[in-house]
Amino acid sequence: MLAFRLRRQRLTERAGRNAILQVTADVCGLHAQVMSSAELTLWARMDGLRPGDVAHELWDVRSLVKMWAMRGTLHLIRAPDVPVWQAALSSFRHYLAPGWLKNFGVSAVELDQMLACIPAALDGRLLTRQELASEVARLTGSVNLGQKLGHSWGALLKPASYRGLLCFGPSQGQNVRFTRPDQWLADWRPADPDEAWREVGRRYLGGFGPAPAEDFARWWGGVSSARATRLFQSLGAQAAQVEVDGVRMWLLSSQLEQLDVPLPQRCVRLLPAFDQYVIGAPRAADRVLAPAFRSRVYRNQGWISPVLLVDGRMEGVWRHERKGSRLSVTIEPFLDQPAAVRSGAEAEAERLAAYLGGKLELVWT
């Protein structure tokens, strides 16, 4: 199973530098809470990636779009896929719950007012958070609502992203700016929510299968395992169930014959913080990560550590730091590693230094 997932995640054979969009699609978007981690997620899967390539695709070519997506976290999504993901995200309703509204200090009426005027506020414009808040205040006639939006740290903007009312545009200095995706993208065509939901199920199984329904529920956020099961069942003959270590899991039927193909050689990778492989890994599977070390990878407040990956298993964590003209890389294996693993990790560190620039200073602890 691990060999299969490594291949699907582009971690056994790296793609070329022109494959940014394909790799992004293969891993169901790039987690972009930390932009540098999104770039390193590509770096781990591609040869020839250069600093600035992702920014070019985002702001110049507009082939990638930054938006709030699954789990309410920021992602970079391939532009042609944005209507599909947005239509699936439109099924999110957790922000209408009384507890959510109370936590962020708005009423259902205020939220509806805000969402109704955001498209008009952004019509033909790029606005910073404060500019958008001021325009919402003007359009609604509520200074109070504008203040709430301006001080929400993005929480009140997420529902607008789910509904396809806004996405990120290029920043103005240190200030992020927002725009309308239907105007930012030349070929915006709304997608059918039901078909979009099924397409997300297919994409997930293509990149993260075989997986049980509860893993999809955790990865997507805001859905139950029962609903995830119904999603996979709705795919009909396109999805199949397999048993892995006594657990029933779902997989695309077209990939059944590839499931047992072994790794051609040892695969050692340095994956960045918030890497999609780590986010989507089965949390209950000891074959991926020994329980004793789980807290070092899946840390408090949703932080996901950079990982030393060996043949699909998380065998350590690592970090890097710029020190003048040097790039310091520190690798902390959970257990002693054989020479082949150390050699593979050192080659990864050299690749990182070549990408980021600087003379490598490698430390094993």
TORDO-972448 format. One line per 5 residues: for each residue z, y, x of N, C-alpha, C. Coordinates in steps of 0.1 Angstrom, whole numbers. Layout:
! residues N
Z Y X Z Y X Z Y X  ...
This chain:
! residues 365
0 -12 8 0 0 0 0 13 9  8 12 19 9 25 28 -4 27 34  -11 17 39 -24 19 46 -34 25 36  -34 20 23 -43 26 13 -40 40 11  -27 44 9 -24 58 6 -27 67 18
-25 62 30 -28 70 42 -43 73 42  -51 63 38 -66 66 38 -69 76 27  -63 74 15 -66 84 4 -61 98 7  -51 99 16 -46 112 19 -52 118 32  -63 111 37 -70 116 48 -62 116 61
-53 106 62 -44 106 74 -48 95 84  -57 87 81 -62 77 91 -74 81 99  -82 89 92 -94 94 99 -96 108 95  -95 117 105 -96 132 101 -110 136 97  -110 145 88 -123 151 84 -128 162 93
-140 166 92 -145 177 100 -141 191 95  -144 201 103 -139 214 99 -145 220 87  -156 215 82 -163 220 70 -157 213 57  -146 205 59 -142 197 47 -129 203 41  -126 216 43 -114 222 37 -113 220 22
-124 222 15 -123 221 1 -122 206 -4  -129 197 3 -128 183 -1 -114 178 2  -108 181 13 -95 176 17 -85 182 7  -86 195 3 -77 201 -7 -78 194 -20  -90 190 -24 -91 183 -37 -85 169 -35
-87 162 -24 -82 148 -22 -67 147 -23  -60 158 -19 -45 157 -19 -40 165 -31  -48 168 -41 -44 175 -53 -38 189 -50  -45 196 -41 -40 210 -38 -31 210 -26  -29 222 -21 -20 224 -9 -8 231 -14
4 225 -11 16 232 -14 18 245 -6  19 256 -13 18 269 -6 30 278 -8  42 272 -10 54 280 -10 55 288 4  52 280 14 51 286 28 36 284 32  29 296 34 15 295 36 12 288 49
20 289 59 17 282 72 17 267 70  26 262 61 27 248 58 14 243 51  8 251 42 -4 248 36 -15 246 46  -16 255 56 -26 255 66 -24 242 75  -11 239 78 -9 227 87 -11 214 79
-10 215 66 -14 203 58 -28 199 60  -37 210 61 -51 208 64 -53 204 79  -45 210 88 -46 208 102 -44 193 105  -34 187 98 -30 173 100 -42 163 96  -51 168 88 -61 160 82 -75 163 87
-77 174 95 -90 179 99 -90 181 114  -102 179 119 -105 184 133 -113 197 132  -110 206 141 -118 218 142 -113 229 133  -102 227 126 -97 238 118 -93 250 127  -95 262 123 -91 274 131 -82 283 123
-73 289 130 -64 299 123 -73 310 116  -70 313 104 -79 322 97 -88 316 87  -91 303 89 -101 296 80 -96 296 66  -83 293 64 -78 292 50 -78 306 43  -74 316 51 -74 330 45 -88 334 42
-98 330 50 -112 333 47 -116 327 34  -113 314 32 -117 307 20 -110 313 8  -97 318 10 -90 323 -2 -95 337 -6  -96 346 4 -98 360 0 -113 365 2  -120 359 11 -134 363 13 -144 355 5
-143 342 6 -152 333 -1 -148 330 -16  -134 331 -18 -128 328 -30 -131 313 -35  -131 304 -25 -133 290 -28 -120 283 -30  -109 289 -26 -95 285 -29 -88 295 -37  -79 291 -45 -72 300 -54 -57 297 -52
-49 308 -51 -34 306 -50 -28 309 -64  -21 299 -68 -15 300 -82 -2 291 -83  6 294 -93 17 286 -96 12 274 -104  16 262 -99 10 249 -105 21 239 -108  19 227 -104 29 216 -108 42 219 -102
52 215 -110 66 218 -106 70 233 -105  61 241 -110 63 256 -109 63 261 -95  56 254 -86 55 258 -72 41 263 -69  40 272 -58 28 277 -54 19 267 -48  6 267 -52 -4 258 -46 -17 265 -43
-25 260 -34 -39 264 -32 -47 254 -39  -55 258 -49 -64 248 -56 -78 252 -54  -87 242 -52 -101 244 -51 -106 252 -63  -114 262 -60 -118 271 -71 -125 264 -83  -134 255 -81 -140 248 -93 -130 240 -101
-119 236 -95 -109 228 -101 -99 237 -109  -98 250 -107 -88 258 -112 -87 257 -128  -99 258 -135 -98 257 -149 -92 244 -154  -95 233 -147 -89 220 -151 -74 220 -149  -69 224 -137 -55 224 -135 -48 233 -145
-54 245 -147 -48 255 -156 -47 249 -170  -58 243 -175 -57 237 -188 -46 227 -189  -45 218 -179 -34 208 -179 -20 215 -179  -19 225 -171 -6 233 -170 -3 240 -183  -13 243 -191 -10 250 -203 -1 242 -213
0 229 -210 9 220 -218 24 222 -214  27 229 -203 41 233 -200 47 241 -211  59 237 -215 66 245 -226 81 247 -222  85 243 -210 99 244 -207 104 258 -207  95 268 -204 99 281 -203 101 287 -217
98 280 -228 102 284 -241 115 279 -246  122 271 -238 135 266 -242 145 277 -241  155 277 -250 165 287 -250 172 289 -237  175 277 -230 182 278 -218 174 285 -207  161 283 -206 153 289 -197 152 304 -199
150 308 -212 150 322 -216 163 329 -212  174 323 -215 187 329 -213 189 331 -198  185 321 -190 187 321 -176 179 333 -169  168 336 -175 160 347 -169 160 360 -177  170 360 -187 173 373 -193 162 379 -202
154 370 -209 144 375 -218 145 367 -231  140 373 -241 139 367 -254 125 361 -256  123 352 -265 110 346 -268 100 357 -272  105 367 -279 96 378 -284 92 386 -271  101 389 -262 98 397 -250 88 389 -242
90 376 -241 80 368 -232 66 368 -239  66 367 -252 53 368 -259 46 382 -256  54 392 -257 49 406 -255 43 407 -241  50 402 -231 46 403 -217 33 395 -215  33 383 -220 21 374 -218 9 380 -225
11 387 -237 0 392 -244 -7 404 -237  1 412 -229 -5 424 -223 -9 422 -209  -5 411 -202 -9 409 -188 -24 409 -186  -32 402 -195 -47 403 -193 -52 418 -193  -47 426 -202 -51 440 -203 -47 447 -190
-35 445 -186 -30 452 -174 -38 449 -162  -43 436 -161 -50 432 -149 -65 433 -150  -70 438 -161 -84 439 -164 -91 447 -153  -99 440 -145 -107 447 -134 -99 452 -123  -86 448 -122 -78 453 -111 -70 443 -104
-66 447 -92 -56 440 -84 -43 448 -84  -32 442 -88 -19 449 -90 -8 442 -82  0 450 -75 13 444 -70 22 441 -81  33 434 -77 43 430 -88 48 442 -95  52 453 -87 58 465 -93 47 472 -101
35 473 -96 24 479 -104 22 472 -117  22 459 -117 20 451 -129 32 453 -138  44 453 -133 56 456 -141 55 469 -148  51 479 -140 50 493 -146 39 493 -157  28 486 -155 18 486 -165 22 478 -178
30 467 -176 35 460 -187 45 469 -195  53 476 -188 62 486 -195 54 496 -203  43 501 -197 35 511 -205 29 505 -217  23 493 -215 16 487 -226 25 482 -238  37 478 -234 46 473 -244 55 484 -249
56 495 -242 65 506 -246 79 502 -243  81 492 -234 95 488 -231 97 489 -216  105 499 -212 109 501 -198 117 489 -194  126 484 -203 135 473 -200 127 460 -196  116 458 -204 108 446 -201 101 447 -187
96 459 -185 90 461 -171 100 459 -160  112 463 -162 122 461 -151 125 447 -149  126 439 -160 129 425 -159 117 418 -152  105 421 -155 94 415 -148 94 419 -133  97 431 -130 97 435 -116 107 429 -108
118 424 -114 129 419 -106 131 404 -109  121 397 -113 122 383 -117 119 374 -106  115 379 -94 111 370 -82 100 360 -86  92 364 -96 81 355 -99 83 346 -111  96 343 -115 98 333 -125 91 337 -138
91 350 -142 85 354 -154 70 354 -153  64 353 -141 50 353 -140 44 339 -140  53 329 -138 48 315 -138 41 312 -152  47 315 -163 41 311 -176 27 318 -177  25 330 -171 12 336 -172 2 328 -163
6 322 -152 -2 314 -144 -6 301 -151  4 295 -158 1 283 -165 -9 285 -176  -9 297 -182 -19 300 -193 -32 306 -188  -34 307 -175 -46 312 -169 -48 326 -170  -37 334 -171 -37 348 -172 -37 356 -159
-32 349 -149 -32 356 -135 -32 346 -124  -36 350 -113 -36 343 -100 -33 353 -89  -32 348 -77 -29 358 -66 -42 363 -61  -42 376 -57 -53 382 -49 -48 385 -35  -56 391 -27 -52 395 -13 -40 405 -14
-31 403 -5 -19 411 -4 -23 425 0  -14 435 -3 -15 449 2 -3 451 11  -6 450 24 5 450 33 14 439 31  27 441 29 37 431 26 38 427 11  31 434 3 32 432 -11 21 423 -17
25 412 -24 15 404 -30 9 411 -41  -4 407 -45 -11 413 -56 -16 402 -65  -18 406 -78 -23 396 -88 -36 401 -94  -43 391 -99 -56 395 -106 -58 384 -117  -69 386 -124 -72 376 -135 -81 365 -129
-78 353 -131 -87 342 -125 -101 342 -132  -102 346 -145 -115 345 -151 -124 356 -146  -118 367 -139 -126 377 -133 -127 375 -118  -117 369 -112 -117 367 -97 -128 356 -94  -129 346 -102 -139 335 -100 -152 337 -108
-163 336 -101 -176 339 -107 -179 329 -118  -175 316 -117 -180 306 -126 -168 300 -135  -159 309 -139 -148 305 -147 -153 300 -161  -149 287 -164 -152 282 -177 -140 274 -182  -134 278 -193 -122 272 -198 -124 257 -200
-114 249 -197 -115 234 -198 -107 230 -210  -111 218 -216 -104 212 -227 -91 207 -222  -79 211 -228 -66 207 -223 -64 191 -222  -69 184 -233 -67 170 -233 -75 163 -222  -87 167 -220 -95 161 -209 -90 165 -196
-86 177 -195 -80 182 -182 -67 174 -178  -59 171 -188 -47 163 -186 -51 149 -180  -61 143 -186 -66 130 -181 -72 131 -167  -79 142 -165 -85 144 -151 -74 145 -141  -63 152 -144 -52 153 -135 -46 139 -132
-45 131 -142 -40 117 -140 -49 110 -131  -62 111 -133 -72 105 -124 -71 110 -109  -70 123 -108 -68 129 -95 -56 124 -88  -45 124 -95 -32 119 -89 -33 105 -85  -38 96 -93 -39 82 -89 -48 81 -77
-59 89 -77 -68 88 -65 -62 92 -52  -52 101 -52 -46 106 -40 -32 100 -37  -25 95 -48 -11 91 -46 -9 77 -51  -19 70 -57 -17 57 -62 -16 47 -50  -11 35 -53 -5 30 -66 8 37 -67
11 40 -80 24 47 -82 29 44 -96  42 43 -98 48 41 -111 48 55 -119  49 54 -132 48 65 -140 59 76 -137  71 71 -133 81 81 -130 78 89 -118  70 84 -108 67 92 -97 57 103 -101
48 100 -110 39 111 -115 48 121 -122  57 117 -130 65 126 -138 73 136 -129  78 131 -118 85 139 -108 76 148 -101  64 143 -97 54 151 -90 49 163 -98  46 160 -111 40 170 -120 51 180 -125
63 175 -129 74 183 -133 73 185 -148  84 185 -155 84 189 -169 79 179 -179  77 166 -174 72 156 -183 81 143 -181  82 135 -191 90 123 -191 81 111 -185  88 101 -180 81 89 -176 73 83 -187
78 84 -199 71 78 -211 57 85 -213  58 99 -211 45 106 -213 35 103 -202  41 101 -190 32 98 -179 26 84 -181  33 75 -186 28 62 -190 16 63 -200  19 71 -210 8 73 -220 -4 79 -214
-2 88 -204 -14 94 -198 -22 84 -191  -16 75 -183 -23 65 -176 -29 55 -185  -23 52 -196 -28 43 -206 -41 49 -213  -41 63 -214 -52 69 -220 -65 69 -212  -63 65 -199 -75 64 -190 -83 51 -193
-77 42 -201 -84 30 -204 -88 22 -192  -100 18 -192 -105 9 -181 -105 16 -167  -104 29 -167 -104 36 -154 -91 34 -146  -81 30 -153 -68 27 -146 -64 13 -148  -57 8 -137 -52 -6 -138 -37 -6 -133
-30 -17 -137 -17 -19 -132 -16 -29 -121  -9 -27 -111 -7 -37 -101 8 -38 -98  12 -49 -92 26 -51 -89 28 -50 -74  37 -41 -70 40 -39 -55 55 -40 -53  59 -50 -46 73 -53 -43 81 -54 -56
75 -61 -66 82 -63 -79 81 -51 -88  75 -40 -85 74 -28 -93 60 -27 -99  59 -25 -112 46 -22 -118 41 -8 -115  29 -7 -110 24 6 -106 10 8 -111  5 20 -112 -8 23 -117 -17 27 -105
-30 24 -107 -40 26 -97 -54 28 -104  -63 36 -98 -76 36 -103 -83 23 -102  -89 18 -112 -96 5 -112 -106 4 -101  -113 15 -98 -124 16 -88 -119 13 -74  -105 14 -72 -100 13 -59 -92 0 -57
-93 -9 -66 -85 -21 -65 -89 -30 -53  -102 -30 -50 -106 -38 -38 -102 -32 -25  -98 -20 -25 -94 -13 -12 -79 -14 -9  -72 -19 -19 -57 -19 -18 -52 -26 -6  -58 -38 -3 -52 -46 8 -59 -45 21
-67 -35 23 -74 -33 36 -64 -28 46  -62 -34 57 -52 -30 67 -56 -18 75  -46 -12 81 -49 -1 90 -57 -6 102  -67 2 107 -75 -3 118 -67 -1 131  -57 8 132 -49 10 144 -37 18 140
-28 19 150 -15 26 147 -18 41 143  -12 46 133 -14 59 128 -2 67 130  -2 77 139 10 86 142 6 100 138  13 107 130 10 120 126 22 129 126  21 142 129 31 152 127 27 159 114
35 157 103 32 163 90 41 176 89  35 187 83 43 199 82 53 198 71  62 209 70 70 210 59 62 211 46  67 205 35 61 205 22 47 198 22  45 188 31 32 181 31 31 173 18
19 172 13 17 165 1 20 150 2  18 144 13 21 130 14 36 128 12  44 136 18 59 135 17 63 139 3  58 149 -3 62 153 -16 59 142 -26  47 136 -25 43 125 -34 48 111 -31
55 110 -20 59 96 -16 70 91 -26  70 78 -28 80 72 -37 93 73 -32  102 80 -38 116 83 -33 124 70 -32  121 61 -41 130 49 -42 125 38 -32  114 40 -25 108 29 -17 114 29 -3
121 19 1 127 18 15 116 17 25  104 12 20 93 9 30 87 22 35  90 33 28 85 46 32 95 54 40  108 53 36 118 61 43 132 53 41  138 51 52 151 44 51 161 53 43
169 47 34 178 56 26 188 64 34  192 59 46 201 66 54 196 79 59  183 81 59 177 93 65 170 102 54  172 98 41 165 106 31 170 120 30  182 123 32 187 137 31 182 145 43
177 140 53 171 148 64 157 152 61  150 145 52 137 148 48 137 157 35  144 151 25 144 158 12 158 166 12  157 178 16 169 186 18 173 194 6  184 201 7 189 209 -4 180 220 -8
180 225 -21 173 236 -26 158 233 -25  154 221 -26 139 217 -26 132 218 -13  139 219 -2 132 220 11 128 207 16  115 206 20 109 193 25 107 195 40  113 186 48 112 188 63 99 184 68
94 189 79 83 183 87 87 169 91  77 160 91 80 146 93 71 140 104  78 131 112 71 122 121 67 110 113  54 108 111 49 97 103 43 86 111  47 74 110 42 63 118 38 52 108
25 50 107 19 39 99 24 41 84  25 53 80 29 56 66 44 57 64  52 54 74 66 55 73 71 68 79  82 74 73 88 86 78 98 81 88  95 84 101 104 79 112 111 90 120
110 102 115 118 113 122 114 126 116  120 137 121 116 150 117 113 158 129  107 170 128 103 178 139 103 192 135  102 201 145 100 215 143 93 222 154  88 233 152 81 241 163 85 255 163
84 262 174 89 275 176 81 282 187  76 294 184 69 302 194 79 308 204  77 307 217 86 313 227 77 320 237  73 332 234 64 339 243 50 332 243  46 328 255 33 322 256 34 307 254
46 302 251 48 287 250 50 284 235  46 272 232 49 266 218 59 254 220  71 256 216 81 246 217 81 237 205  79 224 207 79 214 197 90 204 200  99 202 190 111 193 191 109 182 181
109 170 186 108 158 177 121 150 177  126 147 165 139 141 164 136 127 156  133 117 164 131 104 157 145 99 151  144 92 140 156 86 134 161 75 143  152 67 149 156 56 157 147 56 169
150 48 180 142 48 192 128 43 188  118 50 194 104 47 191 97 41 203  88 31 201 81 25 212 72 35 219  67 32 230 59 41 239 46 45 231  40 36 223 28 40 216 30 51 206
42 50 200 45 61 190 48 74 197  55 73 208 58 86 215 45 92 221  36 83 225 23 88 230 15 95 219  15 88 207 8 94 196 13 107 191  27 108 191 33 121 187 30 132 197
30 128 210 27 138 220 13 143 219  4 134 216 -10 139 213 -11 148 201  -3 145 191 -2 154 179 3 168 183  13 168 192 19 181 196 9 189 204  1 182 212 -9 189 220 -20 195 211
-23 188 200 -33 193 190 -27 205 184  -14 205 181 -8 217 174 -8 229 183  -5 227 196 -5 238 206 -19 243 207  -29 235 207 -43 239 208 -47 248 195  -41 244 184 -44 251 171 -37 264 171
-24 264 174 -16 276 173 -17 285 185  -21 279 196 -22 287 209 -9 286 216  -9 285 229 3 285 237 4 272 245  12 273 256 14 261 264 25 253 258  23 240 256 32 231 249 44 229 258
56 230 251 69 226 256 74 216 246  74 203 250 77 192 241 91 186 244  100 185 234 113 180 236 115 169 226  121 157 231 125 146 223 140 146 222  146 145 211 161 145 210 166 131 205
